[in-house]
C-alpha cells in the first residue's frame, strides 16, 4: 500500500510516495475531501453535503454534482489493492482513512492537544501558560515541532462559490490560526526568558507575518531586540507597529507598548520576564546512547501523562537505566514547578526510603522532615518529579511509596529497580 499525504494547512497539496497527485484540480472535490477528512470517521448526510457545496442548485442537481465530486476523489486517491478510502451508502458518506495516511491538520491538532494537556498548561490554552520557567526543554521542542507543521492558513488557495462552505473554511481557518499564534507566542516568551533573543525574535516575527497588528508580538520583538543590544531596531519596531495599527485598525498602540518604547528610548532595559528558577538536584547530564533517543522521548511523554503517576524501569542494568531516567528528567526540568529530585538510595546514609527522601529534600527547603507524616504533609499539594534509583522490594519502603502516591496526587515517581514493585498505580516502562 502506498503512502498518501494530504496538506490542508497552507496550499492544498496531495502526494503519493512524495509524488504530487495532479488530477484532483476542481475546488469542489478538494473541499469535499477536506470536509470528509475532518469529519472522519463520522457519517455525512448526502443532502447536507450537497447543500454545503452547491447551495444555489436544485436538490437533484446538487446531488448529481456530489456524485461527480466523489467519483473524482476515488479516481485520484484509490489505487488497486488499497482498502476503500470512502464508504458510500444510499443516504450517507464517510471517509475511512488508511493507517498510513498523513494529514497535516491531524498532526498539528494532535500535537497542540497533547501539549496543552501537559504541565504547565494542564488543560488550559497556551496563552494561559504560567511562568516560562515551567516550560521544559521537552515541551519546548514539542511546541517547536508543532509550529513547523503549520505552513499557513487552512486551505489558503481554495476558493469555491458557496457561502456555507466559505463559512466552514473560515471557522477552521480561525481555529488553527489562533492555535499557531498561541504556540509562537509561548515560544518567543520562553526563549526571551532563557536569554535566547535570536530565537525570541524569530518567533515574534512569525506572529507578525501571520497577523501584522498583533501588539503582543510587536512588544515581544521590541523586548528581544532591546535585550540583544539593538536599541534602534527596537524603537523602529514600535514605529512600525504604530503605523500598522493606525492603518489597519485606526487605533494607537496600547499603553504597555508605549511605556516599553519610552523605557527603551531613555536607554533603560525593559523589565525582565519573570523566570523563577525551578529547584532540582539532578546531576550533570551524561547523554544516552543514540539508539535510545526514541525511548527517551517516549518516556518523557509517559511522565507527562496524568494517568502515569508511578513509572518503573525494571531490569538488571540499573546503572544504564539510571542514566536513561536522568536524561528524561533533565529534558522535563521545568514541567514540575516544585522541582525534580534524584534519590540514589544505594548512596544515602539513611536506610529507608522515607529518611532518604528527607535527607535529599532538607538542604533545599530547610524543612524539618523527621517522620513519615512530616514528609507526607510537607509534600502534599506540591508538583514534583522523584527519581528513585536502587529502590529495593522492602515492604516498608513499598508501603511508604504507596501512601506517598495516595497523599500527594500531583507527584510523579520514576523508579529504577531490579524488578517491578507490584503497586496498583505502577506502569512498567520497557526499553
C-alpha positions as CSV (number, residue, x, y, z in Angstrom):
1,X,0.0,0.0,0.0
2,X,1.4,3.4,-1.0
3,X,1.7,6.3,1.5
4,X,-0.7,9.1,0.9
5,X,0.0,12.6,2.2
6,X,-2.6,15.5,2.3
7,X,-1.7,19.0,3.2
8,X,-4.5,21.4,4.2
9,X,-2.5,24.0,6.2
10,X,-1.4,26.5,3.6
11,X,-1.9,25.5,0.0
12,X,-3.9,22.3,-0.8
13,X,-1.5,19.5,-1.8
14,X,-1.8,15.7,-2.2
15,X,1.1,13.4,-2.8
16,X,1.6,9.7,-3.0
17,X,5.0,8.4,-2.2
18,X,6.2,12.1,-2.3
19,X,5.0,12.4,-5.9
20,X,2.3,15.1,-6.5
21,X,-1.3,14.0,-7.4
22,X,-2.2,16.4,-10.1
23,X,-5.6,15.1,-11.3
24,X,-7.5,16.5,-8.3
25,X,-8.0,20.0,-9.6
26,X,-11.6,21.1,-9.0
27,X,-12.1,23.1,-5.9
28,X,-15.4,21.3,-5.0
29,X,-13.6,17.9,-5.0
30,X,-10.7,19.3,-2.9
31,X,-13.1,21.0,-0.4
32,X,-15.2,17.8,-0.2
33,X,-12.1,15.8,0.6
34,X,-11.0,18.3,3.3
35,X,-14.5,18.2,4.9
36,X,-14.8,14.4,4.9
37,X,-11.4,14.1,6.4
38,X,-12.0,16.5,9.2
39,X,-15.4,14.8,9.9
40,X,-13.9,11.3,9.8
41,X,-14.9,8.7,10.8
42,X,-18.4,10.3,11.3
43,X,-21.0,9.8,8.6
44,X,-22.1,12.8,6.5
45,X,-25.6,13.0,5.0
46,X,-25.6,13.3,1.2
47,X,-28.2,16.1,1.2
48,X,-26.2,18.1,3.8
49,X,-23.1,17.8,1.7
50,X,-25.0,18.9,-1.4
51,X,-26.4,21.9,0.4
52,X,-23.0,22.8,1.8
53,X,-21.1,22.8,-1.5
54,X,-23.9,23.6,-4.1
55,X,-26.5,25.7,-2.1
56,X,-27.7,27.5,-5.3
57,X,-28.5,24.4,-7.2
58,X,-31.8,22.4,-7.1
59,X,-31.6,19.3,-4.8
60,X,-31.3,16.8,-7.7
61,X,-28.6,18.8,-9.4
62,X,-26.7,19.3,-6.2
63,X,-26.7,15.5,-5.5
64,X,-25.5,14.9,-9.1
65,X,-22.6,17.3,-8.5
66,X,-21.8,15.5,-5.3
67,X,-21.7,12.1,-7.2
68,X,-19.3,13.6,-9.7
69,X,-17.0,15.0,-7.0
70,X,-17.0,11.6,-5.2
71,X,-16.1,9.9,-8.4
72,X,-13.1,12.3,-8.9
73,X,-11.9,11.6,-5.4
74,X,-12.0,7.8,-5.8
75,X,-10.2,8.1,-9.2
76,X,-7.5,10.3,-7.7
77,X,-6.9,8.6,-4.4
78,X,-7.9,5.0,-4.7
79,X,-5.5,2.5,-6.2
80,X,-6.0,-1.2,-7.0
81,X,-5.4,-3.3,-3.9
82,X,-6.0,-0.3,-1.5
83,X,-8.7,-0.6,1.2
84,X,-11.7,1.6,0.4
85,X,-11.0,5.3,1.1
86,X,-14.7,6.2,1.0
87,X,-17.6,4.3,2.4
88,X,-20.7,5.3,0.4
89,X,-24.2,4.4,1.2
90,X,-27.5,5.5,-0.3
91,X,-28.1,8.3,2.2
92,X,-24.7,8.9,3.7
93,X,-20.9,9.0,3.1
94,X,-17.8,8.9,5.3
95,X,-14.1,8.8,4.9
96,X,-12.1,5.7,6.0
97,X,-8.5,6.9,6.0
98,X,-5.9,4.2,5.9
99,X,-3.4,3.9,8.8
100,X,-0.5,5.3,6.6
101,X,-2.4,8.4,5.5
102,X,-0.7,11.6,6.7
103,X,-2.9,14.7,7.2
104,X,-1.1,17.8,8.5
105,X,-4.2,19.1,10.3
106,X,-4.4,15.9,12.3
107,X,-0.7,16.1,13.1
108,X,-0.9,19.7,14.1
109,X,-4.1,19.4,16.3
110,X,-2.9,16.2,18.0
111,X,0.4,17.9,18.9
112,X,-1.2,21.0,20.2
113,X,-3.8,19.0,22.2
114,X,-1.2,16.8,23.7
115,X,1.0,19.8,24.7
116,X,-1.9,21.6,26.3
117,X,-2.6,18.5,28.4
118,X,1.0,18.5,29.7
119,X,2.4,20.6,32.5
120,X,2.5,23.6,32.8
121,X,-0.7,24.1,30.8
122,X,-2.8,21.2,32.3
123,X,-5.8,21.6,30.0
124,X,-5.6,25.4,29.7
125,X,-4.9,27.2,26.5
126,X,-1.3,28.0,25.6
127,X,-1.9,31.7,26.2
128,X,-2.8,30.9,29.8
129,X,0.6,29.4,30.4
130,X,2.3,30.4,33.7
131,X,5.9,31.3,34.3
132,X,8.1,30.4,31.3
133,X,10.4,28.6,33.6
134,X,7.8,25.8,33.8
135,X,8.1,25.0,30.1
136,X,10.6,22.3,29.9
137,X,13.1,21.6,27.1
138,X,11.0,18.6,26.0
139,X,7.7,20.6,25.9
140,X,9.6,23.5,24.1
141,X,10.8,21.0,21.5
142,X,7.3,19.7,21.0
143,X,6.0,23.2,20.5
144,X,8.7,24.0,18.0
145,X,7.8,20.8,16.1
146,X,4.1,21.7,16.1
147,X,4.5,25.1,14.6
148,X,6.7,23.7,11.9
149,X,3.7,21.6,10.8
150,X,1.7,24.9,10.4
151,X,2.7,26.1,6.9
152,X,-0.1,28.7,6.5
153,X,-3.8,29.4,6.8
154,X,-6.2,26.4,6.3
155,X,-6.8,25.9,2.6
156,X,-5.3,29.2,1.7
157,X,-5.5,28.6,-2.0
158,X,-9.0,27.1,-2.2
159,X,-12.0,29.2,-3.5
160,X,-15.4,27.7,-4.0
161,X,-18.6,29.6,-4.8
162,X,-20.6,28.6,-1.8
163,X,-21.3,30.8,1.2
164,X,-21.9,27.9,3.6
165,X,-18.7,26.2,2.7
166,X,-16.7,29.5,2.9
167,X,-18.2,30.0,6.4
168,X,-17.0,26.5,7.3
169,X,-13.5,27.2,6.0
170,X,-13.4,30.5,7.9
171,X,-14.2,28.8,11.2
172,X,-11.5,26.1,10.6
173,X,-9.0,28.7,9.5
174,X,-9.5,30.9,12.6
175,X,-9.1,27.9,14.9
176,X,-5.8,26.7,13.5
177,X,-4.5,30.3,13.1
178,X,-5.2,31.0,16.7
179,X,-3.5,27.8,17.9
180,X,-0.4,28.5,15.8
181,X,-0.2,32.1,17.1
182,X,-0.5,31.0,20.7
183,X,2.2,28.4,20.2
184,X,4.5,31.0,18.6
185,X,3.8,33.4,21.4
186,X,4.8,30.9,24.1
187,X,8.0,30.0,22.1
188,X,9.0,33.7,21.9
189,X,8.3,34.2,25.6
190,X,10.3,31.2,26.7
191,X,13.2,32.0,24.5
192,X,13.2,35.6,25.8
193,X,13.2,34.3,29.4
194,X,16.1,32.0,28.6
195,X,18.1,34.8,27.1
196,X,18.0,33.3,23.6
197,X,17.0,36.6,21.9
198,X,17.6,35.4,18.3
199,X,15.0,32.7,18.7
200,X,12.7,35.1,20.5
201,X,12.9,37.5,17.5
202,X,12.3,34.6,15.1
203,X,9.1,33.5,16.7
204,X,7.8,37.1,17.4
205,X,8.4,37.9,13.7
206,X,6.5,34.8,12.6
207,X,3.5,36.0,14.6
208,X,3.7,39.5,12.9
209,X,3.8,37.8,9.5
210,X,0.6,35.9,10.3
211,X,-1.1,38.9,12.0
212,X,0.6,42.3,11.4
213,X,-1.5,44.1,14.0
214,X,-0.7,41.7,16.9
215,X,0.6,44.0,19.6
216,X,1.8,41.2,21.9
217,X,4.2,40.1,19.1
218,X,5.5,43.6,18.4
219,X,6.2,44.0,22.1
220,X,8.0,40.7,22.3
221,X,10.1,41.7,19.3
222,X,10.9,45.1,20.8
223,X,12.0,43.5,24.1
224,X,14.2,40.8,22.4
225,X,15.8,43.5,20.2
226,X,16.5,45.7,23.2
227,X,17.9,42.9,25.3
228,X,20.2,41.9,22.5
229,X,21.6,45.5,22.2
230,X,19.6,46.5,19.1
231,X,18.1,49.6,20.6
232,X,17.5,51.5,17.3
233,X,15.8,48.4,15.8
234,X,13.5,48.1,18.9
235,X,12.5,51.8,18.6
236,X,11.9,51.4,14.8
237,X,9.7,48.3,15.6
238,X,7.5,50.4,17.8
239,X,7.0,53.0,15.0
240,X,6.2,50.2,12.6
241,X,3.7,48.8,15.0
242,X,2.1,52.2,15.4
243,X,1.8,52.7,11.6
244,X,0.2,49.3,11.1
245,X,-2.3,49.8,13.9
246,X,-3.2,53.2,12.5
247,X,-3.7,51.9,9.0
248,X,-5.4,48.6,9.8
249,X,-7.4,49.4,12.8
250,X,-7.4,53.2,13.3
251,X,-6.0,53.0,16.8
252,X,-2.9,53.9,18.7
253,X,-0.7,51.3,20.4
254,X,-1.7,50.1,23.9
255,X,-0.2,51.9,26.9
256,X,2.0,49.0,27.7
257,X,3.7,49.2,24.2
258,X,4.2,53.0,24.6
259,X,5.7,52.6,28.1
260,X,8.0,50.0,26.7
261,X,9.0,52.3,23.9
262,X,9.7,55.2,26.3
263,X,11.8,52.9,28.5
264,X,13.9,51.8,25.6
265,X,14.2,55.3,24.2
266,X,15.5,56.5,27.6
267,X,18.2,53.9,27.5
268,X,16.7,51.7,30.2
269,X,16.5,48.0,29.7
270,X,13.0,46.5,29.6
271,X,11.8,44.8,32.8
272,X,12.8,41.1,32.7
273,X,10.2,38.5,32.0
274,X,9.6,36.5,35.3
275,X,11.7,33.4,35.1
276,X,12.0,31.9,38.5
277,X,14.4,29.1,39.0
278,X,12.9,25.6,39.4
279,X,14.8,23.7,42.2
280,X,16.4,20.4,41.5
281,X,19.4,18.3,42.4
282,X,19.9,16.5,39.1
283,X,23.5,15.6,38.4
284,X,25.4,16.6,35.3
285,X,23.8,15.0,32.2
286,X,25.6,12.0,30.6
287,X,23.9,11.7,27.2
288,X,22.3,8.4,26.5
289,X,23.3,6.3,23.5
290,X,21.8,7.5,20.2
291,X,19.8,4.3,19.8
292,X,17.8,5.1,23.0
293,X,16.7,8.6,21.7
294,X,13.2,7.3,20.7
295,X,12.8,5.6,24.1
296,X,13.8,8.8,26.0
297,X,11.1,10.8,24.1
298,X,8.6,8.0,24.8
299,X,9.4,8.1,28.5
300,X,9.0,11.9,28.6
301,X,5.6,11.6,27.1
302,X,4.6,9.0,29.7
303,X,5.9,11.1,32.6
304,X,3.7,14.0,31.3
305,X,0.6,11.8,31.1
306,X,-1.7,12.4,34.1
307,X,-2.5,8.7,34.2
308,X,1.1,7.7,34.8
309,X,2.0,8.6,38.4
310,X,4.5,5.7,39.0
311,X,6.8,4.5,36.3
312,X,9.3,1.7,36.9
313,X,12.4,1.0,34.8
314,X,12.9,-2.6,35.8
315,X,15.9,-4.7,34.9
316,X,19.4,-5.8,35.8
317,X,21.1,-2.9,34.0
318,X,20.3,-0.4,36.8
319,X,23.3,2.0,36.1
320,X,22.3,2.3,32.5
321,X,18.7,2.7,33.3
322,X,19.5,5.4,35.9
323,X,21.3,7.5,33.2
324,X,18.3,6.9,31.0
325,X,16.0,8.2,33.7
326,X,18.1,11.2,34.4
327,X,18.2,12.2,30.7
328,X,14.4,12.2,30.6
329,X,14.2,14.1,33.9
330,X,16.6,16.7,32.6
331,X,14.5,17.3,29.4
332,X,11.4,17.7,31.6
333,X,13.0,20.0,34.0
334,X,10.6,22.9,34.5
335,X,7.5,20.9,33.9
336,X,7.3,20.3,37.6
337,X,7.2,23.6,39.5
338,X,8.4,22.2,42.8
339,X,11.4,20.5,41.3
340,X,13.0,17.3,40.1
341,X,14.7,15.3,42.8
342,X,17.2,12.4,42.3
343,X,17.4,10.0,45.2
344,X,20.1,7.4,44.8
345,X,19.1,5.0,47.6
346,X,22.3,3.0,47.5
347,X,24.3,6.1,48.1
348,X,22.3,7.5,51.0
349,X,23.3,7.2,54.7
350,X,19.6,6.7,55.5
351,X,18.5,3.1,55.4
352,X,14.9,3.5,54.3
353,X,13.0,5.4,51.5
354,X,11.3,8.0,53.8
355,X,14.6,9.0,55.5
356,X,16.5,9.1,52.2
357,X,13.8,11.4,50.8
358,X,14.0,13.6,53.8
359,X,17.8,13.7,53.6
360,X,17.6,14.8,49.9
361,X,15.0,17.5,50.4
362,X,16.0,19.0,53.7
363,X,19.0,21.0,52.4
364,X,16.9,22.7,49.6
365,X,13.8,23.6,51.6
366,X,15.2,23.7,55.1
367,X,12.3,21.7,56.3
368,X,12.3,19.6,59.5
369,X,11.3,16.3,57.9
370,X,11.7,14.0,60.9
371,X,8.9,11.4,60.4
372,X,7.0,9.9,57.6
373,X,4.0,12.0,58.5
374,X,6.1,15.2,58.3
375,X,7.4,14.2,54.8
376,X,3.9,13.4,53.5
377,X,2.5,16.6,55.0
378,X,5.3,18.7,53.5
379,X,4.9,17.2,50.0
380,X,1.1,17.4,50.0
381,X,0.0,19.9,47.3
382,X,3.4,20.0,45.6
383,X,4.0,19.2,41.9
384,X,7.3,17.4,41.6
385,X,9.2,14.6,40.0
386,X,11.1,12.0,42.1
387,X,13.7,9.7,40.5
388,X,14.3,6.8,42.9
389,X,17.4,4.8,41.9
390,X,18.1,1.4,43.5
391,X,14.7,1.0,45.3
392,X,14.5,-2.4,46.9
393,X,11.5,-4.6,47.4
394,X,11.4,-3.8,51.1
395,X,7.9,-4.0,52.4
396,X,8.1,-0.8,54.5
397,X,9.5,1.2,51.5
398,X,6.8,-0.1,49.2
399,X,4.1,0.8,51.7
400,X,5.5,4.3,52.1
401,X,5.7,4.8,48.4
402,X,2.0,3.7,48.0
403,X,1.0,6.2,50.7
404,X,3.1,8.9,49.1
405,X,1.2,8.4,45.8
406,X,-2.1,8.4,47.6
407,X,-1.4,11.6,49.6
408,X,0.5,13.6,47.0
409,X,-1.7,13.4,43.9
410,X,0.5,15.7,41.7
411,X,3.7,13.8,42.3
412,X,5.4,11.7,39.6
413,X,7.7,8.9,40.6
414,X,10.2,7.3,38.3
415,X,11.8,4.2,39.8
416,X,14.9,2.4,38.7
417,X,14.8,-1.1,40.3
418,X,15.8,-4.7,39.6
419,X,12.2,-5.8,39.4
420,X,8.7,-4.3,39.3
421,X,7.1,-3.1,42.6
422,X,3.6,-4.6,42.1
423,X,1.8,-1.4,43.2
424,X,-1.6,-0.7,41.8
425,X,-0.6,2.6,40.3
426,X,2.6,1.2,38.7
427,X,3.4,1.3,35.0
428,X,6.4,-0.7,33.9
429,X,8.3,1.1,31.1
430,X,10.0,-1.3,28.7
431,X,13.1,-0.2,26.8
